[in-house]
């Protein structure tokens, strides 16, 4: 016969009362023991800290008194006593610069045997006359600083009468902090409580000092007390667990099994209706849970739909340009790679169209960035509205746009791009205040279905076509043909290819510029990121020209090794005076090399002096997570730091992040510059808050405006980097970048 369902409180009330009485009693005994031990420990620590401070002050005074033996051999000092006429000059140029006095002494003054100063100066903190009978060390508080004054007698030979006195002054608290390592007190917290202009005898200074004590040296004793309490509690809990086990098996076991079966049916996507309980002691709460599972399943399905919708929105934010609403460079690279992979397996025509706004910098400089932004919006929407269904426009640069056309002939591409240019010409830019015509150059690179070997050259060919379209007399789209390559190959490829290849393989011409990474709280420079340039007779080749050659010729590993060698030379040449550290970038290809640890060996001798950070991209870590992680863990053990670069540009989940051996996370430039959009700002702020809470340092790249910098600080980033804060420079600012 089944009983009426009762609340679980009825079953557990008696059990909880028993646990409460036993636990409270045991806790009271434990806390009493801890409290008594703590009081005794505090008294001991206070006494030890006070004695340690008094010993340190006495030792400091004794150290100053021992100057007598050093002064007895200082001939210049006795010359001043004999001929004080030149004392003013000697005091200014020799007294503190001679090396005879400890560096901790701030100022000094020489007195004759009668206690009269050899020369009185308006800026001297010392009195013109001292009482030789009462010349004792004392502390003067001047403008908030505690100065220790002492007067040391000196004589040529022991046993002779005192021939003069040397008055010395040094900052008391810095001297204590630099000279002594305290065991019981925190020396950084030392401060003297006194009024301004107050004089305090040295034997009373300790009474006026305030400080914080170091962590409890008697923690082991307290830990033993806690351990005994834990053992006592564990025994009690063990007994109660046996009782609780019996209660769970008899009262909760059967209903939970019923619920488990219902959950299994939910996993199989089978809907169900709650069945009447068969338990002899049914619990009201469990019955309610069982009957609510269907509703929870419906809510879960709805939550999953909402999550999918938000993920799609987040994907759109990450792959769309915040200004124009068009797809961005990241989306272009992804779609272009996808198209290349698809077309290598299928015979179909493909074209790449590039649009470049002519003299856009002049528009920005003349009418302002806001007008320039409106021009870009009008151009992009004019082109997108003209493209056919399924064709997308990408903003791949400041004033550069691209579109991938699949399945169209070259004649159809020319016709379509002419309509795009006509749509741009029909825009009324005069409404924006422009007095001149806005023109856009268009270049087309076409790959026939039967010649997909040209795919790798398509972007270069489109660049050449745009270059031709910008020439005087060209107002329409230009379709690349092989004749253009003869005149343009050297402009876009030959000298750059050769210069980059020679520099990477030989190491000659590889140059590192350095851009500061600023602490957002103090605005001080914490360390620098090394940025690659290649030098030749024409100047410096920028990264935008270097890395396409490196990738096409698979020189990533050779380039990384050249950068490591160049950084080691800069460190050895001491070109980083005043810099705390430096970071370098490593490619995915380098990360998986078994010789990576040996390649970085030239940097290890500098780890004691500099913080050296290895920057790796999220994509490279995920692609080779096992091997790369092992290598990076070894390097971290050796003292290197690891930074995850371009965070937010890949597709990994936060679960991957927890498995990555990194210390610092650098947010991708697109996310940071997109913070002008409120939705991206909120997204970045939430990510920063979460990652900062996990203990990571956060670096925001691409800071180009004051507004973005303020938003980065508000979001909680610990460091920032960008042209608003600093431009890359050679050798810590000795040579400007180009």
C-alpha positions in Angstrom: 0.0 0.0 0.0 1.5 3.3 -1.1 1.6 6.2 1.4 0.7 9.8 0.6 3.7 11.7 -0.9 5.5 13.7 1.8 8.0 16.5 1.5 11.6 15.6 1.5 12.0 18.0 4.5 10.1 15.5 6.6 12.5 12.7 5.8 15.6 14.8 6.4 14.6 17.0 9.3 15.7 14.6 12.0 18.8 13.7 10.1 19.8 17.3 9.7 19.2 18.1 13.4 21.7 15.3 14.4 24.3 16.6 11.9 23.8 20.2 13.1 24.4 19.4 16.8 27.5 17.3 16.1 29.0 19.7 13.6 28.4 22.8 15.8 30.0 21.2 18.8 33.1 20.1 16.8 33.4 23.5 15.1 33.2 25.3 18.4 36.1 23.3 19.8 38.1 23.8 16.6 37.6 27.5 16.5 38.5 27.9 20.1 41.8 26.1 19.5 42.5 28.2 16.4 41.7 31.4 18.2 44.0 30.7 21.1 46.9 29.7 18.9 46.3 32.8 16.7 46.5 35.2 19.6 49.7 33.7 20.9 51.2 33.8 17.4 50.2 37.4 16.8 52.0 38.5 19.9 55.1 36.7 19.0 55.2 38.1 15.5 54.6 41.7 16.7 57.5 41.4 19.1 59.8 39.8 16.5 59.0 42.5 13.9 59.7 45.3 16.4 63.0 43.9 17.4 64.0 43.3 13.8 63.2 47.0 13.0 65.2 48.3 16.0 68.2 46.1 15.0 68.1 47.4 11.4 68.1 51.0 12.5 71.0 50.4 14.9 72.9 48.5 12.2 72.4 51.4 9.8 73.7 54.0 12.3 76.6 51.7 13.1 77.4 51.4 9.3 77.5 55.2 9.1 79.8 55.5 12.2 82.3 53.1 10.5 82.9 55.8 7.9 85.6 57.1 10.3 88.2 54.6 9.1 87.5 55.4 5.4 87.7 59.2 6.0 91.1 58.9 7.7 92.7 58.1 4.4 91.0 60.7 2.3 93.6 63.3 1.7 91.3 65.7 -0.1 89.2 66.0 3.0 92.1 67.1 5.2 93.2 69.5 2.4 89.9 71.3 2.8 90.4 71.7 6.5 93.8 73.2 5.8 92.7 75.4 2.9 88.9 76.0 3.1 89.2 78.8 0.5 88.4 76.3 -2.3 85.8 74.4 -0.3 82.8 75.7 -2.3 84.2 74.3 -5.6 85.4 71.1 -3.9 82.0 70.5 -2.3 80.2 71.0 -5.6 82.4 68.9 -7.8 84.2 66.3 -5.6 82.5 65.7 -2.3 79.7 63.5 -3.6 81.3 62.4 -6.8 84.6 61.1 -5.4 83.3 57.6 -4.6 84.5 57.9 -1.0 80.9 58.1 0.4 78.2 55.3 0.1 75.7 55.9 -2.7 72.9 55.9 -0.2 74.1 59.3 1.2 72.1 62.2 -0.3 74.1 65.2 0.9 77.2 65.9 3.0 78.9 68.9 4.7 82.4 69.3 6.3 82.9 70.9 9.7 86.2 71.8 11.4 87.2 70.5 14.8 85.2 73.2 16.5 82.0 72.2 14.8 81.8 75.1 12.3 80.9 74.5 8.7 83.7 75.2 6.2 81.3 77.2 4.0 77.7 78.1 4.5 75.4 77.6 1.5 71.8 78.8 1.1 70.6 75.4 -0.2 72.4 73.3 2.4 70.1 71.4 4.8 72.9 71.4 7.4 73.3 73.9 10.3 76.3 76.3 10.2 77.4 75.2 13.7 77.0 71.8 15.5 77.2 71.0 19.2 80.1 68.5 19.3 79.0 67.3 22.7 75.6 66.4 21.5 76.2 65.5 17.9 74.0 62.4 17.8 72.1 60.8 14.9 68.5 62.1 14.6 65.7 62.1 12.0 64.4 65.3 10.5 61.0 65.3 8.6 61.3 67.7 5.7 58.4 68.0 3.2 57.1 64.6 4.0 60.5 62.8 3.7 62.3 61.3 6.7 66.0 62.3 6.5 68.6 60.7 8.9 71.3 63.2 9.9 74.6 62.0 11.4 77.9 63.7 12.2 81.0 61.5 11.9 84.3 62.6 13.4 87.5 62.0 11.5 91.2 62.1 12.2 94.4 61.1 10.4 95.6 58.5 12.9 93.8 56.6 15.7 94.3 58.2 19.1 94.7 61.7 17.6 92.3 64.5 18.5 89.3 64.9 16.2 90.3 67.1 13.3 86.9 67.6 11.7 83.3 66.4 11.3 81.5 65.1 8.3 77.7 65.8 8.3 75.8 63.3 6.2 72.2 63.0 5.2 70.3 60.1 3.7 66.7 59.1 3.2 65.9 56.8 6.2 63.2 54.6 4.8 64.8 53.9 1.3 68.0 53.1 3.1 66.3 50.5 5.3 64.5 49.0 2.4 67.6 48.7 0.2 70.0 47.5 2.9 68.0 45.0 4.9 65.8 42.0 4.0 63.3 41.7 6.8 61.9 38.3 7.8 58.9 39.5 9.8 57.8 42.8 8.3 57.0 44.0 4.8 59.7 46.6 4.1 57.7 48.2 1.3 55.0 49.2 3.9 57.5 51.1 6.1 56.5 54.7 6.9 57.3 57.2 9.6 54.5 58.9 11.4 55.6 62.4 12.2 54.8 66.1 11.6 56.7 68.1 9.0 59.8 69.8 10.4 59.8 67.5 13.4 63.2 66.3 14.8 63.2 62.8 16.3 66.1 61.2 18.2 67.3 58.0 16.5 66.5 55.9 19.6 62.8 57.0 19.3 62.4 56.4 15.6 61.3 52.8 15.9 58.4 53.9 18.2 57.2 56.2 15.4 57.4 53.6 12.5 54.4 51.9 11.0 54.5 48.8 8.9 52.7 45.6 7.8 53.9 42.2 9.0 54.7 39.4 6.5 52.5 36.3 6.3 52.3 34.3 9.5 55.5 32.3 10.0 53.6 30.1 12.4 51.2 28.9 9.7 52.4 25.3 10.1 51.3 25.2 13.7 47.9 26.6 12.7 47.7 24.1 9.9 48.2 21.2 12.3 45.4 22.5 14.4 43.2 22.7 11.3 44.2 19.2 10.3 43.2 17.7 13.6 39.9 19.5 13.3 39.4 18.1 9.8 40.1 14.6 11.0 37.5 15.0 13.7 35.0 16.3 11.3 35.8 13.6 8.8 35.1 10.9 11.3 31.7 12.5 12.1 30.9 12.9 8.4 31.8 9.3 7.7 29.3 8.0 10.3 26.7 10.4 8.9 27.4 9.2 5.4 26.5 5.7 6.3 23.2 6.9 7.6 22.7 9.1 4.6 23.5 6.2 2.2 20.8 4.1 3.7 18.3 7.0 3.4 19.2 7.6 -0.2 18.9 3.9 -1.2 15.6 3.3 0.5 13.8 6.7 -0.1 15.4 8.4 -3.1 16.8 5.5 -5.1 13.7 4.2 -6.8 12.2 7.6 -7.8 15.6 8.7 -9.2 15.7 5.5 -11.3 12.3 6.4 -12.8 13.5 9.9 -13.6 16.7 8.5 -15.2 14.6 6.3 -17.5 12.6 9.4 -18.5 15.8 11.3 -19.2 17.1 8.4 -21.4 13.9 8.7 -23.5 14.5 12.4 -23.8 18.0 11.7 -25.1 16.4 9.5 -27.8 14.1 12.5 -28.7 11.1 10.5 -27.4 8.3 12.6 -25.9 6.7 11.2 -22.8 4.0 11.9 -20.2 4.9 11.4 -16.4 3.7 8.1 -15.1 2.3 7.5 -11.6 5.0 6.7 -9.1 5.5 3.1 -8.0 7.6 3.9 -5.0 6.3 2.9 -1.5 7.6 6.3 -0.1 7.1 8.8 -2.9 8.7 12.3 -2.5 6.7 15.3 -3.5 9.7 17.2 -4.9 10.9 14.3 -7.1 7.4 13.8 -8.4 7.3 17.4 -9.4 10.7 17.1 -11.1 9.6 14.0 -13.0 6.4 15.7 -14.2 8.4 18.8 -15.3 10.9 17.1 -17.5 8.8 17.5 -20.6 8.5 21.2 -20.0 12.3 21.5 -19.4 12.9 19.6 -22.7 10.8 22.2 -24.6 12.7 25.0 -22.9 16.0 23.4 -23.7 15.1 23.2 -27.4 14.1 26.8 -27.4 17.4 27.8 -25.6 19.3 25.9 -28.2 17.5 27.7 -31.0 18.3 31.1 -29.3 21.9 30.1 -28.9 22.2 29.2 -32.6 20.7 32.5 -33.5 23.1 34.4 -31.3 26.0 32.4 -32.7 25.0 33.4 -36.2 24.8 37.0 -35.1 28.3 36.8 -33.6 29.6 35.2 -36.8 28.2 38.1 -38.7 29.8 40.7 -36.4 33.2 38.9 -36.8 33.0 38.6 -40.6 31.3 41.9 -41.6 32.9 45.4 -41.9 31.5 47.6 -39.1 31.5 50.7 -41.4 29.9 49.5 -44.6 28.2 46.4 -43.5 30.0 44.4 -46.3 31.9 41.2 -45.6 35.5 41.9 -44.4 39.0 40.7 -45.2 38.6 37.6 -42.9 35.5 36.5 -44.8 37.2 37.1 -48.1 40.2 35.0 -47.2 37.9 32.2 -46.0 35.7 32.3 -49.1 38.6 32.6 -51.5 40.3 29.5 -50.0 37.0 27.7 -50.1 36.5 28.6 -53.7 40.0 27.6 -54.6 39.5 24.2 -53.0 36.2 23.7 -54.7 37.4 24.8 -58.2 40.4 22.5 -58.1 38.0 19.6 -58.1 35.5 21.1 -60.6 35.9 22.7 -64.0 34.2 26.0 -63.8 35.1 29.6 -64.6 36.1 32.1 -61.8 37.0 35.7 -61.7 38.3 38.1 -59.1 37.3 41.7 -59.3 39.1 44.5 -57.3 37.7 48.0 -56.8 40.0 50.8 -55.7 38.8 54.3 -54.9 41.0 56.9 -56.7 42.5 59.6 -54.6 40.6 58.6 -51.5 43.3 59.9 -49.1 42.8 63.3 -50.7 39.1 63.1 -50.0 39.7 62.2 -46.4 42.3 64.9 -45.9 40.1 67.6 -47.6 36.6 66.8 -46.3 37.4 64.7 -43.2 37.1 61.1 -42.2 33.4 61.3 -41.6 32.7 62.3 -45.2 35.2 59.7 -46.4 33.2 57.1 -44.5 30.0 58.2 -46.1 31.7 57.9 -49.6 32.8 54.3 -48.8 29.3 53.4 -47.7 27.7 54.8 -50.9 30.3 53.1 -53.1 29.9 49.7 -51.4 26.1 49.8 -51.4 26.1 50.9 -55.1 28.3 47.9 -56.0 26.5 45.4 -53.9 23.1 46.4 -55.2 24.4 45.8 -58.8 26.0 42.4 -58.2 23.9 39.4 -58.9 22.2 37.2 -56.4 24.6 35.1 -54.4 27.6 37.4 -55.2 29.2 39.2 -52.3 31.3 42.4 -52.0 34.2 42.3 -49.5 36.0 45.3 -48.0 39.6 44.1 -48.0 41.4 47.4 -47.2 40.7 51.0 -46.3 39.4 51.9 -49.8 39.7 48.5 -51.5 36.8 46.2 -52.3 36.7 42.8 -54.0 34.2 40.3 -55.3 34.5 36.7 -56.4 32.5 35.8 -59.5 32.0 32.1 -60.3 30.5 30.7 -63.5 30.7 33.8 -65.6 32.7 34.5 -68.8 35.1 37.3 -69.1 32.7 39.3 -71.2 29.9 38.9 -68.6 32.3 40.0 -65.9 33.2 43.2 -67.9 29.5 43.9 -68.4 28.7 43.5 -64.8 31.6 45.6 -63.5 30.7 48.4 -66.0 27.2 48.4 -64.4 28.8 48.6 -61.0 30.9 51.6 -62.1 27.8 53.3 -63.6 26.0 52.7 -60.3 28.8 54.5 -58.5 28.8 57.4 -61.0 25.0 57.8 -60.5 25.5 58.4 -56.7 25.0 62.1 -55.7 28.2 62.8 -53.8 27.6 66.5 -53.9 25.0 65.9 -51.1 28.1 65.1 -49.0 29.7 68.4 -49.9 32.1 66.9 -52.5 32.9 69.3 -55.4 34.8 66.8 -57.5 33.9 63.5 -59.2 34.5 60.3 -57.2 36.1 57.7 -59.5 36.7 54.0 -58.8 39.3 51.9 -60.7 38.3 48.3 -61.4 40.6 45.4 -62.3 39.4 41.9 -63.3 41.5 38.7 -63.2 39.8 35.8 -65.1 40.6 32.1 -64.9 39.1 29.8 -67.5 37.5 26.5 -66.5 40.3 24.5 -68.2 43.2 26.5 -66.6 42.9 26.3 -62.9 46.7 26.4 -62.6 46.3 30.2 -62.8 44.3 30.4 -59.5 47.4 31.1 -57.4 48.2 34.1 -59.6 44.7 35.6 -59.7 45.1 38.1 -56.9 48.3 39.4 -58.3 46.7 39.6 -61.8 43.8 41.6 -60.3 46.3 44.0 -58.7 48.1 44.5 -62.0 44.7 45.1 -63.7 43.8 47.8 -61.1 47.2 49.3 -61.6 46.5 49.6 -65.4 43.0 50.9 -64.7 44.4 53.8 -62.7 46.5 55.0 -65.7 45.3 58.2 -67.4 42.6 57.7 -70.0 41.2 54.5 -68.4 37.7 55.0 -67.0 36.2 51.6 -67.3 37.1 48.1 -65.9 40.4 46.5 -67.1 40.6 42.8 -67.8 44.1 41.3 -67.1 45.9 39.8 -70.1 49.4 38.3 -70.4 50.7 41.4 -72.1 50.3 43.4 -68.9 52.5 41.0 -67.0 55.6 41.9 -69.1 55.5 45.5 -67.9 54.2 44.9 -64.4 56.0 41.9 -63.2 58.9 43.9 -62.0 56.6 46.4 -60.3 54.8 43.8 -58.2 57.0 40.8 -58.0 60.5 40.4 -59.2 62.6 42.8 -57.1 60.5 42.1 -54.0 60.7 38.3 -54.5 64.4 38.4 -55.0 65.1 40.8 -52.1 62.9 38.9 -49.7 64.3 35.5 -50.7 67.9 36.6 -50.3 67.3 38.3 -47.0 65.5 35.4 -45.5 67.9 32.7 -46.7 71.1 34.7 -45.9 69.9 36.7 -42.9 71.4 39.9 -44.5 68.9 42.8 -44.6 66.5 41.3 -42.0 65.8 44.2 -39.6 63.6 44.3 -36.5 61.5 47.4 -35.6 60.0 47.6 -32.2 56.5 48.9 -31.1 55.7 49.5 -27.5 53.1 47.7 -25.5 51.7 50.0 -22.9 50.3 49.2 -19.4 46.8 50.7 -19.5 46.9 51.5 -15.8 50.2 53.3 -15.5 50.6 54.2 -19.2 54.2 53.1 -18.9 55.8 50.9 -21.5 56.0 47.3 -20.2 57.7 45.7 -23.2 58.1 45.9 -27.0 56.9 43.7 -29.9 59.4 43.1 -32.7 58.1 43.8 -36.2 59.8 42.5 -39.3 61.3 44.7 -42.1 63.7 43.9 -44.9 66.3 46.5 -45.9 67.7 47.0 -49.3 69.1 49.9 -51.4 65.6 51.4 -51.9 64.7 51.4 -48.2 62.6 49.1 -46.2 60.2 46.5 -47.6 57.0 46.4 -45.4 55.3 43.2 -44.1 52.5 43.5 -46.6 55.1 42.7 -49.4 57.2 40.3 -47.4 54.8 37.6 -46.2 53.1 36.8 -49.6 56.6 35.9 -50.9 57.4 33.9 -47.7 54.1 32.0 -47.9 54.4 31.3 -51.6 58.0 30.0 -51.4 57.4 28.2 -48.0 60.1 30.2 -46.2 58.3 30.5 -42.8 60.8 28.5 -40.8 63.8 30.1 -42.4 62.3 33.6 -41.7 61.6 32.7 -38.1 65.2 31.6 -37.6 66.5 34.8 -39.1 64.3 36.8 -36.8 65.5 34.9 -33.8 69.2 35.5 -34.8 68.5 39.2 -35.4 66.8 39.6 -32.0 69.7 37.8 -30.3 72.2 40.3 -31.9 70.1 43.2 -30.7 70.0 41.9 -27.2 73.7 41.2 -27.2 74.5 44.7 -28.5 72.6 46.1 -25.5 70.1 48.0 -27.6 67.3 47.5 -25.1 68.5 49.7 -22.3 65.5 50.6 -20.1 63.2 48.0 -21.7 61.7 45.2 -19.6 61.2 42.8 -22.5 60.4 42.0 -26.1 58.2 39.6 -28.0 58.6 37.8 -31.4 56.2 36.0 -33.6 56.5 32.3 -34.5 54.8 30.6 -37.4 52.8 27.4 -37.3 55.5 25.7 -39.4 58.2 26.6 -36.8 56.1 25.5 -33.8 56.1 21.8 -34.8 59.8 21.6 -35.7 61.7 19.2 -33.3 64.7 21.6 -33.4 62.6 24.6 -32.1 64.1 24.4 -28.6 67.7 24.5 -30.0 66.8 27.4 -32.4 65.7 29.5 -29.4 68.8 28.7 -27.4 70.6 32.0 -28.3 67.8 33.9 -26.5 68.0 31.9 -23.2 71.0 33.8 -21.7 68.9 37.0 -21.8 65.9 35.6 -19.9 67.3 36.7 -16.5 67.3 40.3 -17.7 64.4 40.5 -20.1 60.9 39.1 -20.4 60.9 37.3 -23.8 57.5 36.5 -25.1 56.8 34.0 -28.0 53.6 35.1 -29.9 51.7 32.3 -31.7 48.4 32.4 -33.5 45.3 30.7 -32.4 45.0 28.8 -35.7 48.6 27.4 -35.5 48.0 26.1 -32.0 44.8 24.4 -32.8 46.2 22.9 -36.0 49.1 21.3 -34.2 47.8 21.5 -30.6 49.6 18.4 -29.3 53.1 19.0 -30.7 53.0 22.8 -30.3 51.8 22.6 -26.7 54.6 20.2 -25.8 57.2 22.5 -27.3 55.7 25.6 -25.7 55.5 24.0 -22.3 59.2 23.2 -22.4 60.0 26.8 -23.4 57.8 28.1 -20.6 59.8 26.0 -18.1 63.0 27.6 -19.4 61.6 31.0 -18.7 59.9 32.1 -21.9 56.4 33.7 -21.9 53.8 32.7 -24.5 51.2 35.0 -26.0 48.2 33.9 -28.1 48.1 36.4 -31.0 45.0 37.4 -33.1 42.5 36.0 -30.6 39.1 36.2 -32.1 40.2 35.6 -35.7 39.9 31.8 -35.5 37.1 29.5 -34.9 38.1 27.7 -31.7 36.0 27.3 -28.7 36.9 28.6 -25.2 37.5 25.0 -24.3 40.5 25.0 -26.6 41.8 28.1 -24.9 42.0 26.3 -21.6 44.3 23.7 -23.1 46.6 26.2 -24.7 49.9 26.9 -22.8 49.7 30.7 -23.0 50.2 33.5 -20.5 49.0 36.5 -22.5 46.0 36.9 -25.0 46.2 39.5 -27.8 42.9 40.4 -29.2 42.7 40.6 -33.0 42.8 44.1 -34.6 39.4 43.6 -36.2 37.7 43.0 -32.9 39.4 46.0 -31.2 38.8 48.4 -34.1 35.2 47.1 -34.3 34.6 48.3 -30.8 33.2 51.5 -32.2 30.1 49.3 -32.8 28.3 49.0 -29.5 27.5 45.3 -30.0 31.1 44.4 -30.6 32.1 46.6 -27.7 29.8 44.6 -25.4 31.1 41.3 -26.8 34.8 42.3 -26.3 34.1 43.6 -22.8 32.5 40.4 -21.7 35.3 38.3 -23.2 37.9 40.5 -21.5 36.2 40.3 -18.2 36.0 36.5 -18.3 39.6 36.0 -19.5 41.0 38.5 -17.1 39.3 36.6 -14.3 41.1 33.4 -15.5 44.4 35.1 -14.9 45.5 36.0 -18.4 47.2 39.3 -19.4 45.1 40.9 -22.1 46.6 43.0 -24.9 44.5 45.1 -27.3 46.1 45.6 -30.8 45.3 48.2 -33.3 44.7 51.2 -31.1 44.5 54.1 -33.6 42.2 56.6 -31.9 41.7 58.0 -28.4 38.1 56.7 -28.3 39.2 53.1 -29.0 41.9 53.4 -26.3 39.4 54.7 -23.7 37.0 51.8 -24.6 39.9 49.3 -24.2 40.7 50.6 -20.8 37.1 50.5 -19.8 36.8 46.9 -21.0 39.6 45.8 -18.6 42.6 45.2 -20.9 45.9 45.2 -19.1 48.0 46.3 -22.1 47.4 48.2 -25.4 49.4 48.6 -28.6 48.9 50.7 -31.7 49.8 53.8 -33.7 47.9 56.0 -31.4 50.3 55.1 -28.6 53.6 54.6 -30.6 54.9 53.9 -34.0 57.4 51.1 -34.7 61.0 52.2 -34.4 64.4 50.7 -35.0 66.6 49.9 -31.9 64.4 51.5 -29.3 63.8 54.7 -31.1 67.2 55.3 -32.6 66.0 55.1 -36.2 62.5 56.0 -37.4 60.4 53.5 -39.2 59.6 53.9 -42.9 
